[in-house]
């Protein structure tokens, strides 16, 4: 991940989107961020870029909502 993000920044990319996940891992366990999260934070600071990481609702039991559907009827 570090090599890829660094290469993108070297080519002028200022915003990086990382959309991946592992449903078996807890992103914030034991009161500390994971080493992966810490690395993402370090890269953003070092390279002065914005890194967007997808955040799912893996623990949610609510049914998924279709994109674009209004939650409150007008």
C-alpha positions in Angstrom: 0.0 0.0 0.0 2.8 2.4 0.9 4.6 1.9 -2.5 1.3 2.4 -4.4 0.2 5.5 -2.6 3.7 7.0 -2.7 3.9 6.4 -6.5 0.5 8.0 -7.0 1.5 11.1 -5.0 4.8 11.3 -7.0 2.6 11.6 -10.1 0.6 14.4 -8.7 -2.3 12.6 -7.2 -3.6 14.5 -4.2 -6.7 12.4 -3.4 -6.5 8.6 -3.0 -9.5 6.3 -2.5 -9.0 3.0 -0.9 -12.1 0.8 -1.0 -11.3 -2.6 0.5 -12.0 -4.4 3.7 -11.9 -7.7 5.6 -15.1 -8.6 7.4 -13.2 -10.8 9.8 -11.1 -7.9 11.2 -12.2 -5.3 13.7 -10.8 -1.9 12.6 -10.6 -0.4 16.1 -10.0 -3.1 18.7 -8.4 -2.9 22.0 -8.6 0.9 22.2 -6.1 1.4 19.5 -6.1 1.9 15.7 -4.8 -1.0 13.7 -1.2 -0.9 12.2 -2.9 -0.5 8.8 -4.9 2.6 10.0 -1.7 4.1 11.5 0.1 3.6 8.2 -2.7 5.3 6.3 -2.5 8.3 8.7 1.3 8.5 8.4 1.1 8.4 4.6 -1.5 11.2 4.5 0.7 13.4 6.8 4.0 12.6 5.1 2.7 13.1 1.5 0.3 15.9 2.4 -2.6 14.2 0.6 -6.1 13.1 1.3 -6.8 9.4 1.7 -10.4 8.3 1.6 -11.1 4.8 3.1 -14.4 3.2 2.7 -16.4 2.5 5.9 -19.0 -0.1 5.8 -21.7 -1.0 8.3 -20.7 -4.6 8.7 -22.1 -4.8 12.2 -25.4 -3.2 11.2 -28.5 -5.4 11.1 -30.5 -2.7 9.2 -31.4 -3.8 5.6 -29.4 -2.1 2.9 -31.0 1.0 1.3 -30.8 1.5 -2.5 -28.7 4.5 -3.5 -30.8 7.6 -4.2 -33.9 6.6 -2.3 -35.1 9.3 0.1 -35.2 8.1 3.7 -38.0 10.5 4.6 -41.0 10.8 2.3 -41.6 14.3 1.0 
